[in-house]
Amino acid sequence: MPAKVLIVDDVPDLRSLFRQWLTNDGRFDVVGEAGDGIEAVEEATRLRPDLILLDIAMPRMDGLRAIPRLHAAAPGTRILIVSGFESPALAAEALEACASDFVEKGAGLRDLAEKAHLIASAPPKRCA
């Protein structure tokens, strides 16, 4: 059964690219999209995805502030941070906030899909 995925990024073209790549992969069912953290929480509440691809830098509510709200809205959902920033400190902050993992947007779509599949297949991360 394909993992249900919510894609959250403020750049519509990137959301479209991620959607196309993950859909063509066959292991994912992209059930929704959001352009910022506020929309992400609304969509996660409604859709209950298995996995959320979450950008860090977005308007209204960034990814870091959204993480705890997403876990509250959809317990058991795994969160893969997809960031344009190469920052070990930012990655550590996201993991501390209870993201499942962190990947840079420049890592390549194949690597993103593999990491997403591993995370979606793993048990949810226990958050404090």
C-alpha positions in Angstrom: 0.0 0.0 0.0 1.5 3.4 -1.0 2.4 5.8 1.7 0.1 8.9 1.9 2.2 12.0 1.5 1.5 15.7 2.1 3.9 18.1 0.4 4.5 21.4 2.1 6.5 24.1 0.3 5.9 27.7 -0.6 7.1 27.3 -4.1 4.3 25.8 -6.3 6.7 24.5 -9.0 8.7 22.5 -6.4 5.5 21.0 -5.0 4.5 20.0 -8.5 7.9 18.5 -9.2 7.9 16.6 -5.9 4.3 15.4 -6.6 5.2 14.2 -10.1 8.3 12.4 -9.0 6.7 10.7 -6.0 3.6 9.7 -7.9 5.7 8.2 -10.7 7.7 6.3 -8.1 4.7 4.1 -7.2 5.5 3.8 -3.5 3.6 7.1 -2.6 0.2 8.5 -2.9 0.4 12.3 -2.8 -2.8 13.2 -1.0 -2.3 16.9 -0.6 -0.2 20.1 -0.8 0.2 23.2 1.3 2.1 26.4 0.8 3.0 27.2 4.5 2.9 25.8 8.0 -0.6 27.0 8.7 -2.1 25.3 5.7 0.0 22.2 6.5 -1.6 21.8 9.9 -5.1 22.2 8.4 -4.3 19.6 5.7 -2.6 17.2 8.1 -5.7 17.3 10.3 -8.0 16.6 7.4 -5.8 14.1 5.5 -3.9 12.2 8.2 -0.9 11.5 5.9 1.8 8.9 6.7 4.5 11.3 5.7 4.9 15.1 5.4 7.6 16.6 3.2 8.1 19.9 4.9 10.1 22.9 3.8 11.8 25.0 6.5 11.6 28.6 5.1 8.0 29.5 4.4 5.8 32.5 5.0 3.2 32.8 7.8 4.5 29.7 9.7 7.9 28.1 9.0 8.6 24.4 9.1 10.3 24.4 12.5 7.3 26.1 14.2 4.9 23.8 12.3 6.5 20.5 13.4 4.9 20.2 16.9 1.6 21.4 15.6 1.7 18.8 12.8 2.4 16.0 15.3 -0.5 17.3 17.4 -2.8 17.4 14.4 -1.8 14.0 13.0 -0.2 11.8 15.6 2.1 9.1 14.1 2.8 11.1 11.0 6.5 11.1 10.0 8.1 14.4 8.9 10.9 14.7 6.4 12.4 18.2 6.3 13.3 19.2 2.8 15.4 22.3 3.0 17.3 24.5 0.6 19.8 25.3 3.4 22.8 23.2 4.1 23.0 23.8 7.9 23.9 21.1 10.4 22.6 23.4 13.2 19.2 23.7 11.4 19.1 20.0 10.8 19.8 19.4 14.5 17.1 21.9 15.5 14.6 20.1 13.2 15.4 16.7 14.6 15.2 18.0 18.1 11.7 19.3 17.3 10.8 15.7 16.3 11.3 15.7 12.5 12.1 12.2 11.4 15.0 13.3 9.1 16.4 16.2 7.1 17.4 16.3 3.5 18.7 19.1 1.3 16.7 20.0 -1.8 19.9 19.7 -3.8 20.3 16.0 -2.8 18.4 14.8 -5.9 15.0 13.5 -6.4 16.0 9.8 -6.3 17.7 10.3 -2.9 14.7 12.2 -1.7 12.3 9.4 -2.7 14.6 6.7 -1.1 14.8 8.7 2.2 11.0 9.3 2.1 10.3 5.6 1.6 12.6 4.6 4.5 10.9 7.1 6.8 7.4 6.2 5.7 8.2 2.5 6.3 9.7 3.0 9.7 7.8 3.3 13.0 6.9 6.8 14.0 9.5 8.7 16.0 8.6 9.1 19.7 8.3 12.8 20.5 8.6 14.3 24.0 
